[in-house]
Amino acid sequence: MLAAGVHGILSGPALQRIADSPMEMVLITNTTPVDEKLARLPDKLRPLSVASLLGEAIRRIHENSSVSSLFV
């Protein structure tokens, strides 16, 4: 079983619940600090970098190009 989260805050008992769950992996974006969370659940959490997406959005804004086309 897989799960995904866009903005992995994972506060309170969230990490323990994930650890105790049958989920094999939870994908989370690195839009918040994830290092401490990864250290606690290295086998179940997988970070996805948003760096290239943000970089491309910045480039398009600078060049006055479409940003919305990144998301359609």
N, C-alpha and C positions, 0 to 999 in steps of 0.2 A: 504494500500500500504506500502511495506517495502523497505528499501534500505540498502546497506552495503558499508562500506569503510574500506580499509585495514589500511590506515595511515591517520587518521582524522585530517588534518591540520585545515580545516574549517576557513580559513582566510577571511578577508574583510567582505562582506555581507552574507557569507555562512550561519551563524546561523539564521539571519533574514529570509533568503530564505527558510530554513528548517521550521522555525516557521510558515511561511505563506503558506507553501505547504500542499497538502492533505495527505502527508506521515504520517502514524501512528507512525512509528519508524524507526530510522536510527541506525544500528549497526556499531560501530567503534572499532578498536583495541586500546589498551592502549599503543601503541608504541610511542606516543607523550603524553605530559601532557594533561589530559582531565578534570581535576577537575573544572576549570573555565567554560569550555563549558557545563559540566553537570549541574552546578549551574544555568546557563542561560536557559537551555532547559531540565529540569529534566524529563519531560513527553515524550519527543521524542527521546532523545539520550540514547543508551544502550551500555556501554563499554563491550568489551570482553577482558579478560586477556590473555596475551601471555606468562605469567610467566612459566607455566608448559611446554610449547613448548620450550622455551629458556633453561629451566633447563635440559630438556631431551637432547637437542642438546649439551649442555656443557658436560653432563655426557658421551654421546657417543663419543665426541671428546676426552675426557680424557681417555676413554677406547679403543680408536682407532677403534670404530665401525662406521657403516654407519649412516650418518646424512641424506643423500638424501632419505633414505627409510621413513623418517618422512613425506615426502611430496608427496608420490606416493600412 
